Amino acid sequence: MSEQPRRPQKPGKPYRRPQKDPVRMLAFEALRAVDERDAYANLVLPPLLRKAREKGDFDTRDAALATELVYGTLRRQGTYDAVISACVDRPLREVDPPVLDVLSLGVHQLLGTRIPTHAAVSASVELARVVLGDGRAKFVNAVLRKVARQDLDDWLEQVAPPYDQDPEDHLAVVHSHPRWVVSALWDSLGGGRAGIEDLLEADNERPEVTLVARPGRSTSEEILDALDEDSALPGRWSPYAVRLTEGGEPGAIGAVREGRAGVQDEGSQLVAIALANAPLDGPDRAWLDGCAGPGGKAAMLAGLAAQRGATLLASEKLPHRAGLVAKALAGNPGPYQVIAADGTRPPWRPGTFDRVLMDVPCTGLGALRRRPEARWRRRPEDLEGFAPLQRGLLRTALESVRVGGVVGYATCSPHLAETRAVVDDVLKHFEGGSAELFDARPLLPGVPALGDGPDVQLWPHLHGTDAMYLALIRRTG
């Protein structure tokens, strides 16, 4: 049998199978989950990292890089979209979302990290070959090579409108926030350009992990003693707080594993402490957390209540979140009860409680450091959806507290429509009796820059906390 002639090879480089980079593959997988399933990175990323470690694919440096790629890309999405738009010949909405995720990861490596240019481009193109195919990898390569021609400052000068022509749009592009969010934050913060720029920059910084030593079950000293002195510091304002300055895994700490401590922003801790320490007229026996899920503030309140011989009722509408509350409170030294109930149609009788906390559902604009994707999901019309619920829950709180008792109205949003507008409106139209605001500032001793009162607004750039809002109201009749 005659030998078949060899088929002539096409000139050029031989085909090379794309190489999978575990770090960038994981980052891409996380971004796809955020986009496709409306997942939150802080919920998606930990199990992905844990799985990678168990497979032996990751060490500590790999996990840190993957985390930076995911959060950095999400935080800077608005800026990177503007840069990518300047480098493609079609509207961004016509670019397939998986392609845009690969491009955004590449742009973040080029403009937001110290990864060398050639490494950032080649790694991104290799990722594109694996997850998109060779054809679209060429598109990714062409776009990223255009991006690599300038640094971030030069790109911002090109894609952001001048501040003096359109301040809000300039800040939106430079600091990667939707324009309406910039406007809302600026209205709430007040002041000039420096303050709002400091706030927007703080939103784009990775926050420290803050722990809480649950009262009566642990102390901040115990947690600090269990950690290296270089990796942890006491909280700035809360006596129960410990800040992990080098990140780390909270679950590796004994008190956290045992439920005697947990992860909780220091602003959230201050809200619970202020309500617990507010002066009362009369007895102090029954406390209510009317929107208790997922249980951080409830666990603090339960511990503080137990120290005074008081009991806490923790109510949460959604059963699965009520389960999280029960888990957070398990082991509390004093009496408590957890129920699944609608706070706008409560099963308890009016005037039952001495202290009531109502930390209402909101847009979450105060926690954009921790949930950067939320800034791109929220819309101005969301405020209208939350407004009736927020007012209804505050009315319930005022009806549930006895005369002489105290209500704390809290939100993790600084938007005026979710804070002062709600409080003013409900107090103005409260038909179940009479109530009045009183000054919350003395109940946050040592905390600076709390404004004119009587309510309190915390800020990431001023206090290192989420932008928690608190109004304290006394039932007077």
C-alpha positions in Angstrom: 0.0 0.0 0.0 1.4 3.3 -1.0 2.1 5.9 1.7 -0.3 8.8 1.7 1.3 12.2 1.1 1.4 14.5 4.1 -1.0 17.4 4.1 1.0 20.6 3.8 0.8 22.7 7.0 -0.3 26.3 6.9 2.4 28.8 7.6 2.5 30.4 11.0 2.6 29.3 14.6 1.4 25.8 15.4 -1.8 25.5 17.4 -1.3 25.6 21.2 -3.9 24.4 23.6 -4.9 27.3 26.0 -3.6 27.0 29.5 -6.0 27.4 32.4 -5.0 29.9 35.1 -6.8 28.8 38.3 -6.8 32.4 39.8 -8.3 34.1 36.8 -10.7 31.3 36.1 -12.0 31.6 39.6 -12.3 35.4 39.3 -14.2 35.0 36.0 -16.5 32.4 37.5 -17.3 34.8 40.4 -18.1 37.7 38.1 -20.3 35.5 36.0 -22.3 34.5 39.1 -22.7 38.1 40.1 -23.9 39.0 36.6 -26.1 36.0 35.8 -27.6 35.2 39.2 -27.6 38.6 40.8 -25.3 37.0 43.4 -23.2 39.0 45.8 -19.4 38.6 45.6 -19.1 38.3 49.4 -21.3 35.3 49.3 -20.0 33.7 46.1 -16.3 34.1 46.6 -15.6 32.4 49.9 -16.9 28.9 48.8 -15.1 29.2 45.5 -11.8 30.0 47.4 -12.5 27.2 49.9 -13.0 24.7 47.1 -9.9 25.8 45.3 -7.8 25.4 48.5 -9.2 21.9 49.0 -8.2 20.9 45.5 -4.7 22.2 46.1 -4.9 24.8 43.4 -4.5 27.8 45.6 -2.2 29.2 48.3 -2.7 32.4 50.3 -1.2 34.6 47.6 -3.5 33.1 45.0 -6.5 33.7 47.1 -5.5 37.3 47.7 -5.0 37.9 44.0 -8.4 36.3 43.1 -10.1 38.4 45.8 -8.5 41.6 44.5 -9.4 40.8 40.9 -13.1 40.2 41.7 -13.6 43.1 44.1 -11.4 45.6 42.2 -13.2 44.8 38.9 -16.7 45.3 40.5 -15.7 48.5 42.3 -14.2 50.1 39.3 -16.8 48.8 36.8 -18.1 52.2 35.8 -14.7 53.6 35.1 -13.6 50.5 33.2 -16.8 50.5 31.2 -16.0 54.1 30.1 -12.4 53.1 29.1 -13.6 49.9 27.2 -16.3 52.0 25.4 -13.5 54.2 24.1 -11.7 51.2 22.7 -14.5 49.3 20.9 -16.4 50.1 17.8 -19.9 49.3 19.1 -22.1 50.2 22.1 -21.1 48.4 25.2 -24.6 46.8 25.5 -23.8 44.9 22.3 -20.7 43.2 23.8 -21.5 39.8 25.1 -21.5 39.9 29.0 -18.9 37.1 29.3 -16.6 39.0 26.9 -17.1 42.1 28.9 -16.2 40.3 32.1 -12.9 39.1 30.6 -12.2 42.6 29.3 -13.0 44.2 32.7 -10.7 41.7 34.5 -7.9 42.6 32.0 -8.5 46.4 32.3 -8.3 46.1 36.1 -5.0 44.3 35.9 -3.7 47.0 33.5 -5.0 50.1 35.3 -5.7 49.0 38.9 -2.8 46.7 39.8 1.0 46.4 39.6 0.8 43.4 37.3 3.2 44.1 34.4 1.4 45.1 31.1 2.6 42.1 29.1 1.5 39.7 31.8 -1.9 41.3 32.2 -2.6 41.2 28.5 -1.3 37.7 27.9 -3.1 36.2 30.9 -6.4 37.9 29.9 -6.1 36.6 26.3 -5.3 33.1 27.6 -8.4 33.3 29.8 -10.4 34.4 26.8 -9.1 31.4 24.8 -10.3 29.1 27.5 -13.7 30.5 28.2 -14.6 32.3 25.0 -12.7 30.6 22.2 -9.9 31.8 19.9 -12.0 34.1 17.8 -13.2 36.3 20.6 -9.8 36.1 22.3 -8.4 38.1 19.3 -11.0 40.8 20.1 -10.0 40.8 23.7 -6.3 41.1 22.7 -7.0 44.0 20.4 -9.0 46.0 23.0 -6.5 45.4 25.8 -3.6 46.5 23.7 -5.4 49.8 23.1 -6.1 50.1 26.9 -2.5 49.5 27.7 -1.3 52.5 25.7 -2.3 54.9 28.6 -2.3 54.8 32.3 -5.4 55.3 34.5 -4.9 59.1 34.9 -4.6 59.6 31.2 -7.7 57.6 30.5 -9.7 59.5 33.1 -8.7 62.7 31.5 -10.0 61.4 28.2 -13.2 59.7 29.3 -14.5 61.8 32.2 -16.1 65.2 31.5 -14.4 68.1 33.2 -15.5 68.8 36.7 -16.4 72.4 36.0 -18.7 71.4 33.2 -20.5 68.5 34.9 -19.4 67.8 38.5 -21.6 64.8 39.2 -20.8 63.0 35.9 -17.1 63.7 36.4 -17.2 62.2 39.9 -19.3 59.3 38.6 -16.7 58.3 36.0 -13.6 59.0 38.0 -14.9 57.2 41.2 -17.0 54.6 39.5 -20.5 55.3 41.0 -23.7 55.7 39.1 -24.5 59.4 38.7 -27.7 59.2 40.8 -25.8 57.6 43.7 -23.2 60.4 43.5 -26.0 63.0 43.7 -27.8 61.3 46.6 -24.6 60.8 48.6 -23.6 64.4 48.0 -27.0 65.7 49.1 -26.8 63.7 52.4 -23.2 64.6 53.1 -23.4 68.2 52.2 -20.3 70.3 51.8 -18.1 70.8 48.8 -16.0 68.7 46.5 -13.4 67.4 49.0 -15.9 65.6 51.2 -17.8 63.8 48.5 -14.5 62.8 46.8 -13.2 61.4 50.1 -16.4 59.4 50.5 -16.4 58.0 47.0 -12.8 57.0 47.4 -13.5 55.3 50.7 -16.3 53.3 48.9 -13.7 52.0 46.6 -11.3 50.8 49.3 -11.3 47.3 50.6 -12.6 47.5 54.2 -11.0 45.8 57.2 -12.8 42.8 58.6 -14.2 43.8 61.9 -15.2 41.3 64.6 -17.6 41.8 67.5 -17.1 40.1 70.9 -20.6 39.3 71.9 -21.4 40.8 75.3 -21.5 38.2 78.1 -19.9 35.5 75.8 -16.5 36.9 74.8 -14.4 40.1 75.1 -12.3 42.0 72.7 -9.3 41.3 74.9 -9.8 37.6 74.5 -9.9 37.9 70.7 -6.8 40.2 70.6 -4.9 37.7 72.9 -5.7 34.9 70.4 -4.2 36.9 67.5 -0.8 38.2 66.6 -0.4 41.8 67.7 0.5 42.7 64.1 -2.7 41.3 62.6 -5.3 42.9 64.8 -6.2 46.1 66.6 -9.0 47.2 69.0 -12.0 48.9 67.4 -11.9 52.6 67.0 -15.2 53.3 68.7 -16.9 50.1 70.0 -15.5 48.4 73.1 -16.6 45.1 71.6 -14.8 45.5 68.3 -11.6 44.0 66.9 -10.2 45.0 63.5 -8.3 42.4 61.5 -5.6 44.6 59.9 -4.2 41.9 57.7 -7.4 40.2 56.6 -7.3 36.6 57.7 -9.9 34.0 58.1 -12.4 34.8 61.0 -13.5 31.2 61.2 -10.0 30.3 62.3 -10.6 32.2 65.6 -12.0 30.0 68.4 -14.5 32.6 69.7 -15.9 33.0 66.2 -16.1 29.3 65.5 -17.9 28.8 68.8 -20.4 31.6 68.1 -19.2 33.8 71.0 -18.0 36.4 68.5 -18.8 37.2 64.9 -18.1 39.5 61.9 -19.9 42.8 62.3 -19.2 46.3 61.1 -18.3 48.8 63.9 -21.1 51.1 62.8 -23.6 48.3 63.2 -22.2 47.7 66.7 -22.6 51.4 67.6 -26.3 51.4 66.7 -27.0 48.5 69.1 -24.9 50.0 71.8 -26.6 53.4 71.5 -30.0 52.0 71.8 -29.1 49.8 74.8 -27.6 52.8 76.6 -30.3 55.3 75.8 -31.9 56.7 79.1 -35.3 55.3 79.9 -38.2 56.5 82.1 -39.4 53.4 84.1 -38.6 49.7 83.8 -36.2 48.1 81.5 -37.3 44.5 81.1 -38.4 43.8 77.5 -36.5 44.6 74.3 -37.5 44.0 70.7 -35.4 43.7 67.5 -38.1 44.1 64.9 -36.0 43.4 61.8 -33.5 41.0 63.3 -32.0 39.1 60.3 -29.3 38.1 59.9 -28.7 38.5 63.6 -25.7 40.6 64.3 -27.4 43.4 66.2 -29.8 40.9 67.8 -26.9 39.0 69.2 -25.4 42.1 70.7 -28.7 43.3 72.1 -29.4 39.9 73.6 -26.1 39.9 75.4 -26.6 43.5 76.7 -30.1 42.8 77.8 -29.0 39.7 79.7 -26.6 41.8 81.7 -29.5 43.8 83.0 -32.0 41.0 83.5 -34.0 42.0 80.5 -35.3 39.7 77.7 -35.0 40.1 73.9 -37.6 39.2 71.3 -36.0 38.9 67.9 -38.5 39.0 65.0 -37.6 38.4 61.4 -40.1 38.1 58.5 -38.3 35.5 56.4 -38.0 32.1 58.0 -34.6 31.3 56.6 -33.3 34.6 58.0 -35.0 33.9 61.3 -32.9 30.7 61.3 -29.7 32.8 61.0 -30.9 34.9 63.9 -31.5 31.8 66.0 -28.0 30.6 65.2 -26.4 34.0 66.1 -28.2 34.0 69.5 -27.6 30.3 70.4 -25.7 30.2 73.7 -26.8 33.6 74.8 -26.6 33.7 78.7 -30.0 35.4 79.1 -33.6 34.8 78.0 -34.5 35.5 74.4 -37.0 34.3 71.8 -36.7 34.3 68.0 -39.8 34.3 65.8 -40.7 34.6 62.1 -43.2 37.4 61.9 -44.1 40.4 59.6 -43.1 43.5 61.5 -45.9 45.5 59.8 -48.5 43.1 61.3 -46.9 42.1 64.6 -48.2 39.3 66.8 -47.4 41.2 70.0 -49.6 43.7 71.8 -49.0 47.5 71.6 -46.9 49.0 74.3 -45.2 45.8 75.2 -41.5 46.8 75.0 -39.2 49.2 76.8 -36.6 49.3 73.9 -37.2 48.7 70.2 -34.7 48.5 67.4 -36.0 48.7 63.8 -33.1 48.4 61.4 -35.3 48.6 58.2 -34.7 47.1 54.7 -33.1 49.7 52.5 -31.1 50.3 49.3 -27.9 49.5 51.2 -26.0 52.5 49.8 -24.1 52.7 53.0 -22.4 49.4 52.5 -21.0 49.8 49.0 -17.4 49.1 50.3 -18.6 45.6 51.1 -21.1 45.0 48.3 -19.7 47.0 45.4 -22.0 45.3 42.9 -25.1 46.9 44.7 -24.3 50.3 43.3 -24.9 49.0 39.7 -28.1 47.1 40.6 -29.9 49.8 42.5 -32.1 52.3 40.7 -33.7 55.5 41.9 -37.1 53.9 41.7 -36.1 51.4 44.4 -36.6 54.1 46.9 -40.3 54.2 46.1 -40.5 50.5 46.8 -38.8 50.7 50.2 -40.6 53.8 51.4 -44.0 52.3 52.5 -42.2 49.4 54.2 -39.8 51.7 56.1 -42.7 53.9 57.3 -44.8 51.0 58.2 -42.0 49.4 60.3 -41.3 52.6 62.1 -45.0 53.1 62.9 -45.0 49.5 64.3 -42.0 50.3 66.4 -43.6 53.4 67.9 -46.8 51.4 68.6 -44.8 48.6 70.2 -42.9 50.6 72.7 -44.5 51.8 76.0 -44.8 55.4 77.0 -41.4 56.5 78.2 -39.7 53.8 76.1 -37.2 54.3 73.3 -37.2 53.4 69.6 -34.1 53.2 67.4 -34.7 53.7 63.7 -31.7 52.5 61.7 -30.7 52.0 58.1 -27.5 51.0 56.2 -28.2 53.9 53.8 -27.4 57.6 54.1 -30.0 58.5 51.4 -32.2 61.3 52.9 -35.3 59.6 51.5 -34.6 56.6 53.7 -33.4 58.4 56.8 -34.7 61.8 57.9 -37.6 61.9 55.4 -39.0 58.7 56.9 -38.5 59.8 60.5 -40.0 63.2 60.0 -43.0 61.9 58.0 -43.9 59.2 60.6 -43.5 61.5 63.6 -45.7 64.1 61.9 -48.5 61.7 61.1 -48.2 59.3 64.1 -51.8 58.7 65.3 -51.1 56.2 68.0 -49.8 58.7 70.5 -46.9 61.1 70.7 -43.2 60.7 70.3 -40.1 62.9 69.8 -36.6 62.7 68.6 -33.8 63.1 71.2 -30.1 63.6 70.7 -28.3 60.3 69.9 -24.8 61.8 69.8 -23.9 61.6 73.5 -24.6 57.8 73.2 -21.7 57.4 70.8 -18.9 58.8 73.1 -15.6 59.6 71.5 -17.0 59.4 68.0 -16.2 62.6 66.1 -18.0 64.5 63.2 -21.5 63.4 64.2 -23.1 66.5 62.7 -25.8 68.8 64.2 -28.0 66.0 65.6 -30.3 64.9 67.0 -29.9 62.0 64.6 -26.5 60.4 63.7 -25.0 59.6 60.3 -21.8 57.6 60.2 -19.5 57.7 57.1 -16.8 55.4 55.7 -14.3 58.2 55.1 -14.9 59.9 58.5 -15.4 56.9 60.9 -14.1 53.9 59.0 -17.6 52.3 59.2 -20.4 51.6 56.9 -22.7 54.6 56.4 -25.1 53.7 59.2 -27.9 56.1 60.2 -29.6 56.2 63.6 -32.5 58.2 65.0 -33.5 57.7 68.6 -37.2 58.4 69.4 -38.9 58.5 72.8 -42.5 57.6 73.1 -44.1 60.5 75.2 -47.8 59.6 75.1 
